[in-house]
Amino acid sequence: MSGKVAARLAELGLTLPEVVPPLAAYQPAVRSGSYVFTSGQLPMVAGKLPATGKVGAEITPEQAKDLARTCALNALAAVRSVVGDLDRIARVVKVVGFVASAPDFTGQPAVVNGASELLGEVLGDKGVHARSAVGVAVLPLDAPVEVELQVELTAD
């Protein structure tokens, strides 16, 4: 992997992981015209979830924010799997973050900031996006967070 985004990842001490294999009948990312839509990405590291449970119960908001960063890194890997080069990203259009939340937890936006901040660090102004941060009862594999991206590409 080479290019400006790859150099920025290296500068930040980050390595883009291999794409997490699908857990069911879907693709990690799909291109439609000049857009790439990722499936929801869990915070998998080396094929495993580093933590499980609800944010505000078993998982602290700070832990969940770090896990959301991992989700965003996995989502960038899914984008790369479709387009080959992350320098093709014109901008991140939308981020949707799902937070498996304890019943009284209302800090979903701060958790999803982990993903948003990573995208800004890696992509600069191209990482600025619209966003939803949604609290849910449970996520696949009892993951604390899940993040999906919608990315616009530069012209071929």
C-alpha positions in Angstrom: 0.0 0.0 0.0 1.4 3.4 -1.0 0.1 6.9 -1.3 -0.8 9.8 0.9 -3.3 7.9 3.0 -0.9 5.0 3.5 1.8 7.5 4.6 -0.5 9.1 7.0 -1.5 5.8 8.5 2.2 4.9 9.0 2.8 8.4 10.5 0.0 7.7 13.0 1.5 4.2 13.8 -1.6 2.5 12.4 -1.7 -0.6 10.2 -4.7 -1.2 8.0 -5.9 -4.7 8.9 -7.0 -7.5 6.5 -10.7 -7.3 5.7 -12.8 -9.1 8.3 -14.6 -12.0 6.6 -18.3 -11.7 6.5 -20.3 -13.3 9.4 -23.3 -14.0 7.1 -24.5 -13.5 3.5 -23.1 -10.0 2.6 -20.0 -8.3 1.3 -17.7 -6.2 3.5 -18.1 -3.3 1.0 -19.9 -2.6 -2.3 -19.2 0.0 -4.9 -22.1 1.7 -6.7 -21.0 4.4 -9.2 -18.7 6.8 -7.4 -19.7 5.6 -3.9 -18.6 2.8 -1.6 -20.9 1.5 1.1 -19.4 -0.6 3.8 -21.2 -3.2 5.8 -21.3 -2.6 9.5 -17.8 -3.2 10.8 -17.2 -4.7 14.2 -14.0 -3.9 16.2 -12.3 -7.2 15.2 -8.6 -7.5 15.9 -6.8 -10.5 14.3 -10.2 -12.1 13.8 -11.5 -11.7 17.4 -13.4 -9.2 19.4 -11.2 -7.7 22.1 -14.2 -7.0 24.3 -17.9 -7.8 24.5 -20.9 -6.4 26.3 -22.9 -3.3 26.7 -21.5 0.2 26.9 -22.3 1.7 30.3 -22.3 -1.8 31.9 -19.4 -4.2 31.1 -17.7 -1.7 28.7 -16.7 1.9 29.7 -17.4 4.7 27.3 -13.6 5.2 26.9 -13.1 1.6 26.0 -16.0 1.8 23.5 -14.5 4.9 21.9 -11.3 3.0 21.3 -13.3 0.1 19.8 -15.1 2.6 17.5 -11.7 3.6 16.2 -10.9 0.0 15.4 -14.3 -0.3 13.6 -13.4 2.7 11.4 -10.0 1.2 10.6 -11.7 -2.0 9.6 -14.1 0.0 7.5 -11.2 1.7 5.7 -9.8 -1.7 5.0 -13.2 -2.7 3.5 -13.1 0.4 1.3 -9.6 -0.5 0.2 -10.7 -4.0 -0.7 -13.0 -2.6 -3.3 -11.1 0.4 -4.7 -7.4 -0.7 -4.1 -6.1 2.7 -3.1 -7.5 4.9 -0.3 -6.2 7.9 -2.1 -9.3 7.4 -4.3 -11.4 8.7 -1.4 -12.8 12.1 -2.3 -14.6 12.3 1.1 -16.4 10.3 3.7 -20.0 11.2 3.2 -21.7 9.5 6.2 -20.8 7.5 9.2 -23.4 5.4 11.1 -22.3 4.1 14.5 -24.3 1.6 16.5 -23.6 1.3 20.3 -24.8 -1.6 22.3 -26.0 0.3 25.3 -27.0 -0.3 28.8 -30.6 0.9 29.3 -29.5 4.2 31.0 -26.5 4.9 28.8 -27.0 8.0 26.6 -23.4 8.8 25.5 -23.5 7.2 22.1 -22.2 10.4 20.3 -19.0 10.4 22.4 -18.5 6.7 21.7 -18.9 7.2 17.9 -16.5 10.1 18.1 -13.8 7.4 18.2 -14.6 6.6 14.5 -15.1 10.2 13.5 -11.8 11.3 15.0 -9.9 8.5 13.4 -11.2 9.4 10.0 -10.3 13.0 10.5 -6.8 12.1 11.6 -6.2 9.8 8.6 -8.1 11.7 5.9 -8.0 15.3 7.1 -10.8 17.4 5.5 -11.8 14.4 3.4 -12.8 12.7 6.6 -15.4 15.3 7.7 -18.8 13.7 7.4 -22.5 13.6 8.4 -23.2 11.0 11.1 -25.7 9.1 13.2 -24.9 7.6 16.6 -27.6 5.0 17.5 -28.0 3.1 20.8 -29.2 -0.5 20.3 -30.0 -3.4 22.6 -27.5 -5.8 21.1 -25.0 -6.2 18.2 -23.7 -9.3 16.5 -21.3 -11.4 18.7 -22.2 -9.2 21.6 -19.9 -6.5 20.1 -20.1 -3.1 22.0 -19.9 -1.0 18.8 -20.4 -1.3 15.0 -19.6 1.3 12.4 -20.4 1.7 8.7 -19.2 4.2 6.1 -20.4 5.8 3.0 -17.5 7.1 0.9 -17.4 9.1 -2.3 -14.6 8.4 -4.7 -12.6 10.6 -7.0 -13.2 10.2 -10.8 -11.6 7.2 -12.4 
